[in-house]
Amino acid sequence: MAVGVFDLFSVGIGPSSSHTVGPMRAAAVFAEEVKDSGNLEKVAGLRVDLYGSLAATGHGHGTMTAILLGLEGFHPEKILPAEVEERLAAIAETGTLQLAGSVPLPYGVTDIILRPLTILPRHTNGMTFMVSDAGGGTLHKATFFSVGGGFIVREGEEDAALKELDESKQELPLPFRTAAELLGRCQSKGLSIGEIMFVNERASRSEEEIREGLLHIYSVMEECVATSLKREGLLPGGLKVRRRAPDWHERLEKEDKDRDPKYWQEWVNLIALAVNEENASGGRVVTAPTNGAAGIIPAVLYYALHFAPGMDKATQEDRDDVVVKFLLTAGAIGVLYKEQASISGAEVGCQGEVGSASSMAAGALAEVMGGTPQQVENAAEIAMEHNLGLTCDPIGGLVQIPCIERNAIAAAKAINAAKMALWGDGTHRVSLDEVIVTMRETGKDMSSKYKETAMGGLAVNVVEC
């Protein structure tokens, strides 16, 4: 299907969309296929091989445990944090997982085979699943790639998937692949960027379903922040990173009881940190468009709802309208990155995650603040232009340093980009399409050690303990 707003904003668990959500989804699909084949009761053995970036940073990103949960039949958008803890504790205690929820197999994290130096042709995030019978014969085998944002592609079906995608896009009322095409649609139809996205979403959902779905997405973002603000102490993983969001929130509640505009950046920083601290804890988050960049869009949307002009007098319905418009516009810009480049840190570095999220947020903020389509495109371009070359070099393979603070910095960049664009008339020298293509080419040229492998940059120059 054509990429839509609910593909780019989906509910999952932390800490990574490409290393946690995608692998869990692939494992669940594999388990369902084994069950549907009628061979589930014959399964006596299981083998999982992880390649490239999945193997290199899998431990810090929760890849192995996510795969175990997926093999048990759990899907990232449905599983709750309590279920995660319960099932992982049971697997660790018994050394047994329940394949497709019913067949016990002696299998755990240490049984997964890691091949960090082997890169499969399609993508660095490759994984192969295989089950065998008592005689060692293969019952079912499949290779998947986690291509960013929780999206997965099966080996051998890439061309078919692209063909299906192209066909489904033609069924959309107002299809677009580039920003130039999107702006052309806006001009010919007299619609905003968010409205173009809304028209396309209506091809598969009712207006009520779209609105309710997007408001649900925002409610999960709010729940994520609320949960994070109740947690204290250190983040898991061994880096001894202290949670800052609860203390910052307590201080802000004392110093800024009336949401004084001079504190806008402190609140934006808080929301971004809270979301990403919860993500680092393996909590429930919204991929926006990835887990590693999950705090940027909620933080900028918080700014839109609390500090944008006129919002102090807004009704709840007005606020809901802002949420819907913001997410639709951000989704439209996200489509451009999925179509022309990548949102996978393992493929193009952090510019594809934090950079694309900052760009999406900047454009969305410009639209809800009254920007024209040209100003919205300009805002998105400014934000990405100044995230070009951003590397993905997580210390210890954990989505903590520099990821958490990076979300706060990128959120502020997005707000500044929107303000700069709104002070202009929409004309600018560099187009969003040119920046997106530049990001893609920069990612191709970037050394693999800077693309979510924990083999370069901060990951090797900072002592972990």
C-alpha positions as CSV (number, residue, x, y, z in Angstrom):
1,M,0.0,0.0,0.0
2,A,1.0,3.6,-0.5
3,V,2.8,5.1,2.6
4,G,0.2,6.9,4.7
5,V,0.2,8.9,7.9
6,F,-0.6,5.9,10.0
7,D,2.4,4.1,8.6
8,L,4.7,6.9,9.6
9,F,3.1,7.3,13.0
10,S,2.5,3.9,14.6
11,V,2.5,2.7,18.2
12,G,5.3,0.5,19.3
13,I,7.8,-0.1,22.0
14,G,11.3,1.3,22.4
15,P,14.1,1.7,22.0
16,S,14.3,1.5,18.2
17,S,11.9,1.3,15.3
18,S,14.4,-0.3,13.0
19,H,16.1,-2.5,15.6
20,T,13.1,-3.3,17.9
21,V,9.8,-2.6,16.2
22,G,10.8,-3.9,12.7
23,P,12.4,-7.2,14.0
24,M,9.5,-7.9,16.3
25,R,7.1,-7.4,13.4
26,A,9.2,-9.6,11.1
27,A,9.4,-12.4,13.7
28,A,5.6,-12.2,14.3
29,V,5.0,-12.5,10.5
30,F,7.3,-15.5,10.4
31,A,5.6,-17.2,13.3
32,E,2.2,-16.6,11.7
33,E,3.4,-18.1,8.4
34,V,4.7,-21.3,10.2
35,K,1.3,-21.6,11.9
36,D,-0.6,-21.1,8.7
37,S,1.5,-23.7,6.9
38,G,0.2,-26.4,9.1
39,N,3.8,-27.3,10.2
40,L,3.7,-25.7,13.6
41,E,3.4,-28.9,15.6
42,K,6.3,-30.4,13.6
43,V,8.8,-27.7,14.7
44,A,11.6,-29.0,16.8
45,G,14.3,-26.5,16.1
46,L,14.6,-22.7,15.5
47,R,17.5,-20.6,14.2
48,V,17.7,-16.8,13.9
49,D,20.6,-15.0,12.2
50,L,21.1,-11.3,12.5
51,Y,23.3,-9.3,10.1
52,G,25.0,-6.0,9.9
53,S,23.7,-3.2,12.1
54,L,21.1,-5.4,13.7
55,A,23.9,-7.7,15.0
56,A,26.3,-4.8,15.8
57,T,23.9,-2.9,18.1
58,G,21.2,-5.5,18.7
59,H,22.0,-5.9,22.4
60,G,21.7,-2.1,23.1
61,H,18.6,-1.7,20.9
62,G,16.6,-4.7,22.4
63,T,16.6,-6.5,19.1
64,M,17.0,-10.0,20.4
65,T,14.3,-9.7,23.1
66,A,12.0,-8.1,20.5
67,I,12.5,-11.0,18.2
68,L,11.6,-13.5,20.9
69,L,8.4,-11.6,21.6
70,G,7.6,-11.5,17.9
71,L,8.2,-15.3,17.6
72,E,5.7,-15.8,20.4
73,G,3.1,-13.9,18.3
74,F,3.2,-10.4,19.8
75,H,3.0,-7.4,17.5
76,P,4.7,-4.1,18.5
77,E,1.5,-2.0,18.0
78,K,-0.5,-4.2,20.3
79,I,1.8,-5.4,23.1
80,L,1.8,-3.5,26.4
81,P,4.9,-2.8,28.5
82,A,3.6,-5.1,31.3
83,E,3.3,-7.9,28.8
84,V,6.8,-7.3,27.6
85,E,8.2,-7.6,31.1
86,E,6.1,-10.6,31.9
87,R,7.0,-12.6,28.8
88,L,10.7,-11.7,28.9
89,A,11.0,-12.7,32.5
90,A,9.3,-16.1,31.8
91,I,11.6,-16.8,28.8
92,A,14.7,-15.9,30.9
93,E,13.5,-18.0,33.8
94,T,12.6,-21.1,31.8
95,G,14.9,-20.8,28.8
96,T,11.8,-21.6,26.6
97,L,9.8,-19.5,24.2
98,Q,6.3,-20.3,23.0
99,L,6.5,-20.3,19.2
100,A,3.3,-18.7,17.8
101,G,2.1,-18.8,21.3
102,S,1.7,-22.5,21.5
103,V,4.8,-24.6,20.7
104,P,7.5,-24.6,23.5
105,L,11.1,-24.4,22.2
106,P,14.3,-24.2,24.2
107,Y,15.5,-20.8,22.9
108,G,16.7,-17.5,24.2
109,V,18.7,-14.4,23.6
110,T,22.1,-16.2,23.6
111,D,20.9,-18.6,20.9
112,I,20.5,-15.9,18.3
113,I,23.5,-15.9,15.9
114,L,25.1,-12.5,15.3
115,R,26.9,-11.6,12.1
116,P,27.9,-7.9,12.4
117,L,30.4,-8.0,9.6
118,T,28.1,-9.6,7.1
119,I,26.0,-7.2,5.2
120,L,23.2,-8.6,3.0
121,P,22.7,-6.9,-0.4
122,R,19.3,-5.3,0.2
123,H,19.9,-3.5,3.5
124,T,22.3,-3.6,6.5
125,N,19.4,-4.6,8.8
126,G,18.9,-8.1,7.7
127,M,17.6,-11.1,9.6
128,T,16.9,-14.8,8.7
129,F,14.5,-17.1,10.5
130,M,14.4,-20.9,10.0
131,V,12.5,-23.7,11.7
132,S,13.3,-27.4,11.3
133,D,11.7,-30.7,12.2
134,A,13.1,-33.4,14.5
135,G,15.2,-34.8,11.6
136,G,16.8,-31.4,10.9
137,G,14.8,-30.8,7.8
138,T,13.8,-27.2,7.0
139,L,10.1,-26.6,7.5
140,H,10.1,-22.8,6.8
141,K,12.7,-20.2,6.1
142,A,12.5,-16.4,5.4
143,T,14.8,-13.4,5.3
144,F,13.5,-9.9,6.2
145,F,15.0,-6.4,6.2
146,S,14.1,-3.8,8.7
147,V,14.3,-0.6,6.6
148,G,13.5,2.1,9.1
149,G,10.4,3.4,11.0
150,G,9.3,-0.2,11.7
151,F,8.8,-1.0,8.0
152,I,9.9,-4.5,6.9
153,V,10.6,-6.0,3.5
154,R,11.0,-9.7,2.7
155,E,13.9,-10.8,0.6
156,G,13.0,-11.7,-2.9
157,E,9.8,-9.6,-2.8
158,E,11.4,-6.1,-3.1
159,D,10.4,-5.6,-6.7
160,A,6.9,-6.9,-6.1
161,A,6.6,-4.6,-3.1
162,L,7.7,-1.6,-5.2
163,K,5.2,-2.5,-7.9
164,E,2.4,-2.9,-5.4
165,L,3.4,0.5,-3.9
166,D,3.4,2.2,-7.3
167,E,0.0,0.7,-8.2
168,S,-1.5,1.7,-4.8
169,K,-0.3,5.2,-5.3
170,Q,-2.1,5.5,-8.6
171,E,-5.3,4.7,-6.7
172,L,-4.8,7.8,-4.6
173,P,-6.8,10.9,-5.6
174,L,-3.8,13.2,-5.3
175,P,-0.6,11.1,-5.5
176,F,2.8,12.7,-5.1
177,R,6.4,11.6,-4.8
178,T,8.3,14.8,-4.7
179,A,7.8,18.2,-3.0
180,A,7.5,19.7,-6.4
181,E,4.6,17.4,-7.2
182,L,3.0,18.1,-3.8
183,L,3.2,21.9,-4.3
184,G,1.7,21.4,-7.7
185,R,-1.2,19.6,-6.2
186,C,-1.7,22.4,-3.7
187,Q,-1.7,25.0,-6.4
188,S,-4.0,23.2,-8.8
189,K,-6.5,22.2,-6.1
190,G,-6.3,25.3,-3.9
191,L,-5.5,23.1,-0.8
192,S,-2.9,23.1,1.9
193,I,-0.3,20.3,2.2
194,G,-2.2,18.8,5.2
195,E,-5.4,18.9,3.2
196,I,-3.8,17.1,0.3
197,M,-2.7,14.3,2.7
198,F,-6.2,14.3,4.2
199,V,-7.8,13.7,0.7
200,N,-5.4,10.8,0.1
201,E,-6.1,9.3,3.5
202,R,-9.8,9.3,2.8
203,A,-9.2,6.8,0.0
204,S,-8.8,4.1,2.7
205,R,-10.5,5.6,5.8
206,S,-13.5,7.7,6.7
207,E,-13.0,11.3,7.9
208,E,-14.1,10.2,11.4
209,E,-11.6,7.3,11.4
210,I,-8.8,9.6,10.3
211,R,-9.5,12.2,13.0
212,E,-10.0,9.6,15.7
213,G,-6.9,7.7,14.7
214,L,-4.7,10.8,14.7
215,L,-6.1,12.0,18.1
216,H,-5.3,8.5,19.4
217,I,-1.8,8.8,18.1
218,Y,-1.4,12.1,20.0
219,S,-2.9,10.6,23.2
220,V,-0.2,7.9,23.1
221,M,2.4,10.6,22.8
222,E,0.9,12.3,25.9
223,E,0.7,9.0,27.8
224,C,4.4,8.4,26.9
225,V,5.3,11.8,28.5
226,A,3.2,11.3,31.5
227,T,4.7,7.8,32.2
228,S,8.2,9.1,31.7
229,L,7.7,11.9,34.2
230,K,6.8,9.3,36.9
231,R,10.1,7.4,36.4
232,E,13.2,8.3,38.3
233,G,16.7,7.0,38.6
234,L,19.0,5.6,35.9
235,L,18.2,4.5,32.4
236,P,18.8,0.7,31.8
237,G,21.8,-0.5,29.9
238,G,24.9,0.2,32.0
239,L,25.8,3.8,30.8
240,K,24.3,5.1,34.1
241,V,22.5,7.9,32.3
242,R,20.3,9.7,34.8
243,R,16.7,10.5,33.9
244,R,16.3,14.3,33.9
245,A,12.7,14.7,32.8
246,P,11.0,14.3,36.3
247,D,13.3,16.8,37.9
248,W,13.0,19.3,35.1
249,H,9.2,19.0,35.2
250,E,9.1,19.6,38.9
251,R,11.3,22.7,38.5
252,L,9.2,24.1,35.6
253,E,5.9,23.5,37.5
254,K,7.4,25.8,40.2
255,E,8.9,28.4,38.0
256,D,6.4,28.6,35.2
257,K,2.9,28.0,36.5
258,D,1.2,30.1,33.8
259,R,3.1,28.9,30.7
260,D,5.1,32.2,30.3
261,P,6.3,32.3,26.6
262,K,9.8,33.0,27.8
263,Y,9.9,29.3,29.0
264,W,8.9,27.8,25.7
265,Q,12.2,26.2,25.0
266,E,12.4,24.6,28.4
267,W,9.0,23.0,27.9
268,V,10.0,21.8,24.4
269,N,13.2,20.3,25.8
270,L,11.3,18.6,28.6
271,I,8.8,16.9,26.2
272,A,11.6,15.7,23.9
273,L,13.7,14.4,26.8
274,A,10.7,12.7,28.4
275,V,9.7,10.9,25.3
276,N,13.2,9.7,24.5
277,E,13.9,8.6,28.1
278,E,10.8,6.5,27.9
279,N,11.9,5.1,24.6
280,A,15.3,4.3,26.0
281,S,13.5,2.4,28.8
282,G,11.7,0.2,26.2
283,G,8.4,1.9,26.9
284,R,5.4,2.5,24.7
285,V,6.0,5.3,22.1
286,V,4.9,6.5,18.7
287,T,7.4,6.1,15.9
288,A,7.6,9.6,14.5
289,P,8.8,8.6,12.0
290,T,11.3,6.4,14.0
291,N,11.8,5.6,17.7
292,G,15.2,7.2,17.8
293,A,13.6,10.5,16.7
294,A,10.3,10.0,18.6
295,G,10.5,13.0,20.8
296,I,10.8,15.7,18.1
297,I,7.3,15.8,16.7
298,P,5.6,15.6,20.2
299,A,7.8,18.4,21.4
300,V,7.1,20.7,18.5
301,L,3.4,19.8,18.6
302,Y,3.4,20.8,22.3
303,Y,4.8,24.1,21.3
304,A,2.1,24.6,18.7
305,L,-0.6,23.8,21.3
306,H,0.7,25.9,24.1
307,F,2.9,28.7,22.7
308,A,1.7,29.4,19.1
309,P,-0.3,32.8,18.8
310,G,-3.9,32.5,19.8
311,M,-3.7,29.1,21.4
312,D,-4.3,30.6,24.9
313,K,-7.9,31.2,23.8
314,A,-8.4,27.9,21.9
315,T,-11.2,25.5,22.7
316,Q,-10.6,21.7,23.0
317,E,-12.0,21.3,19.5
318,D,-9.6,23.9,18.2
319,R,-6.7,22.1,19.8
320,D,-7.9,18.8,18.3
321,D,-8.0,20.5,14.9
322,V,-4.4,21.6,15.3
323,V,-3.3,18.1,16.2
324,V,-5.0,16.6,13.2
325,K,-3.6,19.3,10.8
326,F,-0.1,19.1,12.3
327,L,0.2,15.3,12.0
328,L,-1.3,15.2,8.4
329,T,1.2,17.8,7.3
330,A,4.1,16.1,9.0
331,G,3.0,12.8,7.4
332,A,3.0,14.4,3.9
333,I,6.5,15.5,4.4
334,G,7.5,12.1,5.8
335,V,6.2,10.5,2.6
336,L,8.7,12.5,0.6
337,Y,11.6,11.1,2.7
338,K,10.3,7.5,2.4
339,E,9.8,8.0,-1.4
340,Q,13.1,9.7,-2.2
341,A,15.6,8.7,0.5
342,S,15.4,6.8,3.8
343,I,14.4,7.2,7.4
344,S,16.8,4.5,8.5
345,G,19.8,5.4,10.7
346,A,21.5,2.2,9.7
347,E,21.2,3.2,6.0
348,V,21.9,6.9,5.9
349,G,22.9,7.9,9.5
350,C,20.9,10.0,12.0
351,Q,20.1,12.6,9.4
352,G,17.5,10.1,8.1
353,E,15.9,9.8,11.6
354,V,16.4,13.0,13.6
355,G,16.8,15.1,10.4
356,S,13.6,13.8,8.7
357,A,11.6,14.2,12.0
358,S,12.9,17.8,12.4
359,S,11.9,18.6,8.8
360,M,8.5,17.0,9.3
361,A,7.9,19.0,12.5
362,A,9.1,22.3,11.0
363,G,6.7,22.0,8.0
364,A,3.8,21.0,10.2
365,L,4.4,23.9,12.6
366,A,4.6,26.3,9.7
367,E,1.2,25.1,8.4
368,V,-0.7,25.2,11.7
369,M,0.7,28.8,12.2
370,G,-0.8,29.8,8.9
371,G,2.0,29.3,6.4
372,T,1.4,28.9,2.7
373,P,2.4,25.6,1.0
374,Q,5.6,27.3,-0.2
375,Q,6.4,28.5,3.4
376,V,5.7,25.0,4.7
377,E,8.1,23.4,2.1
378,N,10.7,26.1,3.0
379,A,10.5,25.3,6.7
380,A,10.9,21.6,6.0
381,E,13.9,22.3,3.8
382,I,15.6,24.6,6.3
383,A,15.4,22.0,9.1
384,M,16.8,19.2,7.0
385,E,19.5,21.4,5.4
386,H,21.0,21.9,8.8
387,N,20.8,18.3,9.9
388,L,22.7,17.0,6.8
389,G,25.6,14.7,7.6
390,L,24.3,13.8,11.1
391,T,25.9,10.5,12.1
392,C,24.4,7.7,14.1
393,D,27.0,6.7,16.6
394,P,25.2,5.6,19.8
395,I,27.5,4.9,22.8
396,G,27.2,1.2,23.8
397,G,24.7,0.7,21.0
398,L,22.1,2.3,23.3
399,V,19.5,4.8,22.2
400,Q,20.6,7.3,24.9
401,I,23.8,9.3,24.1
402,P,23.6,11.3,21.9
403,C,20.1,10.4,20.9
404,I,18.0,11.8,23.8
405,E,19.5,15.3,23.8
406,R,19.7,15.3,20.0
407,N,15.8,15.2,19.9
408,A,15.6,18.3,22.0
409,I,18.1,20.1,19.9
410,A,16.3,19.1,16.7
411,A,12.9,20.1,18.0
412,A,14.3,23.7,18.7
413,K,15.8,23.6,15.1
414,A,12.4,22.7,13.7
415,I,10.7,25.6,15.6
416,N,13.4,28.1,14.4
417,A,13.1,26.8,10.8
418,A,9.3,27.3,10.8
419,K,9.7,30.8,12.2
420,M,12.4,31.7,9.6
421,A,10.1,30.4,6.8
422,L,7.1,32.3,8.0
423,W,9.1,35.5,8.0
424,G,9.7,35.0,4.3
425,D,7.3,34.8,1.4
426,G,8.0,31.1,0.5
427,T,10.7,31.8,-2.2
428,H,14.1,30.3,-1.5
429,R,17.2,29.1,-3.3
430,V,17.4,25.5,-2.3
431,S,14.3,23.2,-2.7
432,L,13.2,20.5,-0.3
433,D,13.6,17.9,-3.0
434,E,17.3,19.0,-3.5
435,V,17.9,18.6,0.2
436,I,16.3,15.2,0.4
437,V,18.4,13.9,-2.5
438,T,21.5,15.4,-0.9
439,M,20.7,13.6,2.3
440,R,20.3,10.3,0.5
441,E,23.6,10.8,-1.4
442,T,25.4,11.9,1.8
443,G,24.1,8.7,3.5
444,K,25.5,6.6,0.7
445,D,28.9,8.2,1.0
446,M,29.0,8.0,4.8
447,S,31.2,5.4,6.3
448,S,29.3,2.4,7.7
449,K,30.9,3.0,11.1
450,Y,28.7,6.1,11.4
451,K,25.5,4.3,10.6
452,E,24.2,2.7,13.7
453,T,27.0,0.2,14.3
454,A,28.5,1.7,17.4
455,M,31.9,1.4,15.6
456,G,32.8,5.0,15.2
457,G,32.4,8.6,16.6
458,L,31.2,9.0,20.1
459,A,30.7,5.2,20.4
460,V,34.4,4.6,20.4
461,N,35.7,7.9,21.7
462,V,33.7,7.9,25.0
463,V,34.5,5.4,27.7
464,E,31.3,3.6,28.6
465,C,31.8,3.2,32.3
